[in-house]
Each structure stands twice: as structure tokens, then as C-alpha cells.
């Protein structure tokens, strides 16, 4: 009679031998077969970033009067009358002498007029993310109009002004020189 320990050793040897005889496993498939490669037009639809100098701004135009009407219909319920605050962020408000006290007093609210460094960012953010319940649903003319109204609320644009891809980048925001551009190119650069 074969002892239990011998049977265990024979079983282990057979198990190992059978494993060695299996074909080598191929490396795991790195493609997950999900989705498909996007088309050039699909990529172009998402490639809508706008640089501080206005590169990437689309055709179209808008004005303060149209922006006021749009704001009342699409923005006021979240950001309050005149951009002075609602359930979401306050959008309008400047600090006397365009001071920049944020490091000294964290309670100071960041608004377009006292914190945003570039006017083109207003257009970019509004086009991508607003209104919150339907982001990306605004036309370029509507975004230019809303941007014009928001700049007007922050005393940065005349009520009769019109914004377009030429005029928007020319607006100098009060906080423009308060930020240091991140011009690193990737890698371990440190300033």
C-alpha cells in the first residue's frame, strides 16, 4: 500500500508535469475591443481649446444687450442677478484698486473681475461647461454675448461694445500680471 505522503508527492509531480506540457501563454491582449478609433471630424469637434492670445476663437460675435437677455434666461438662476451670487459662484465684482488679497484673506470671493487672468478663458469655459444642465449647447454668438455681458458686469467692457475673435483677446484683465505662465515642456523642469 502506498503511503499518503507518497501519493501526495506523485500527484504533485503529475500536476507539475502536466502544467509544463501546456503551451506557453501568449501575452495578454492590450486592446480591450471597446469603442473605435475616432474620426477626424469627431476629434475636431472636441478640439476647441482657446489660448490666452485668442488662438482657437471661433467666428461669431456678441454684445452686452444680447448677453443680458441670455444671462437672465440661462444663468441667473445659478449665479444670481447681475452675477452677484446665487447657489453657485459669484461672477461679478472687483476689489478696490484691483488689489489681489487672496493669499492674505481666503474669504475673498474669486470673481471674473478680480481673479481671472484672461478674458478668453471666460469664452472657453462658458462654451465648454455652461449652462450646467446642458454644457456645450450654446452657439458661438451666444457665448460671445454672455462673455460680453460678464465683462460688462465686471466694469471691463462698455455696454455698447461687441466682442468677436479680434476684440476679445485685446481685453486686459486686472489680474493678468498676477499669474506666472507655466511654460514647462514636460519632464523634471523646476523653476
Secondary structure by P-SEA (a helix, b strand, c coil): cccaaaaaaaaaaaaaaaaaaccccccccccccccccccaaaaaaacccccccccccccccccaaaaaaaaaccccccccccccccccccccccccccccccccccccccccccccccaaaaaaaaaccccccccccccaaaaaaaaaaaaaaaccccccccccccccccccccccccccccccccccccc
